[in-house]
Amino acid sequence: MATTSDYKVSFEGPFQNVINNQLTSTATTRHAICPSTEKPLWEVPVSTAEDLDRAVAAGRAAFPAWSKLSYDDRQKYLDRFADAIEENQEGFIKLLGQEVGKPPQAGGFELYLVMGLARGIPQLRLKEEKIIDDEDRTAIVRYVPLGVCAGIVPWNFPLTLGMGKLVAALLAGNTFIWKSSPFTPYSALKLAEIGAKIFPPGVFQALSGDESLGPLITGHPGIAKIGFTGSVETGKKIMAACASTLKRVSLELGGNDAAVICDDVDIDQVVAKVTFLTFVHVGQICMNIKRIYVHENIYDKFLDAMVKAVAQFKTGDHQDAEAFFGPIQNDMQYQKLRKLYSQIGTQGWKVATPERQKPETGYFLTPTIIDNPPDDSAIVTEEPFGPICPVLKWKDEDDVITRVNATKYGLGASVWSKDVPRAKRMVEQLEAGSIWVNTHFELAPNVPFGGHKESGLGMDWGEVGVKSWCNPQAYWVKHSG
């Protein structure tokens, strides 16, 4: 029997596709950029239609045997996979620093989430549901796997946001192809390299590519489902592309999460939590708090305390163990944010936070709080996906609920109050896939998450998430021949 030491991989390269448990390269290669240094990283494959065809064929060949295994047997494979990831944890944390720019504490946080999913989701089971059971007949709803599935994974959490898809899909009996972002191809390729040591050939594969690979995957007739996490704009394109073959699709898209702060909160305690949840990972999380509505009775004190809290967080590169703020992950997002920051002057927004010194190289931005901007300003209506956030005043409960809901987004929302019944009354009126009282961004592997409105379609994680990788099947038995 293999030991965990047999699952160790080198994080210094090479970085190759994993197709049918074989490490393969391509004639054309490319590289990503370290966002802290702006220097090129390792070469990775640029997958072609032929590479995808081979991966799909391998996945289809593996599907019959894999899907016939029991849940318990598939869990045994997944548990070994989790052990192997844990054995390589330090390598992944360092690699996430290089490709995403995450300081060590942020990389450690991602691995904490990854391990929670890797350990938690395989414990779930989809049980047959007996709907009718009488002397004449029995009717059961059961959940059957789809076949070859694919995950298209973003750059901000390149392991976590794919892991929830991968583990749920494999547990349900599917085979899986992981397509990482061109900005962050490295960690997924190493994850699949580990997987090749554990799973049967064709069960878990990973492809690196450029911008052409996503459309090849969404258009491929041999792929039964796409799970995507990313922007609303790209999500709409994926949904349209999947329509041509009627692929199943789940979309976890952008958010513009609001936190409503009531006037009875303990300001110091709530400020510490809200500030962290707003700026963790430099605001590059779909479920970051992105709009903060503070009751007018405590607005000035809350804002002042939040500015002081932000000042305590250090900015640094991916090797700085004390850093909280790292860089923006890529130049494309960095330029979008610079354009948004430029509106501070042109739109007359009031900045509450001072400028701060930041590294001379890398995609670093100053963490910024905007003091009570108009509700129709871009900083309020759009998702910035960076270290900038508006704080706004409110007075009337009905009015603030209307303002929070006045958005195309619907990912998450929270209400903070010592009066929990009041907070529950308010939060239950908010239009979002996840709602919280006195917390935000609270997650668990056995609880689904996803968006309402334009923040998504379907949900990941939990029993609901596992079902999304299945077809429900009505199964009738007549007791007389």
Secondary structure by P-SEA (a helix, b strand, c coil): ccccccccccccccbbbbcccbbbbccccccccccccccccbbbbbccaaaaaaaaaaaaaaccccccccaaaaaaaaaaaaaaaaaaaaaaaaaaaaaccccaaaaaaaaaaaaaaaacccccccccccccccccbbbbbbbbbbcbbbbbcccccccaaaaaaaaaaaaabbbbbbbcccccccaaaaaaaaaaaccccccbbbbbbccaaaaaaaacccccbbbbbccaaaaaaaaaaacccccbbbbbbbbbbbbbbccccaaaaaaaaaaaaaccccccccccccbbbbcccaaaaaaaaaaaaaaabbbbccccccccccccccaaaaaaaaaaaaacccccccccbbbbbccccccccccccccccccccccccccccccbbbbbccccaaaaaaaaacccccccccccccaaaaaaaaaaacccccccccccccccccccccccccccccccccaaaaaaabbbbbbbbcccc
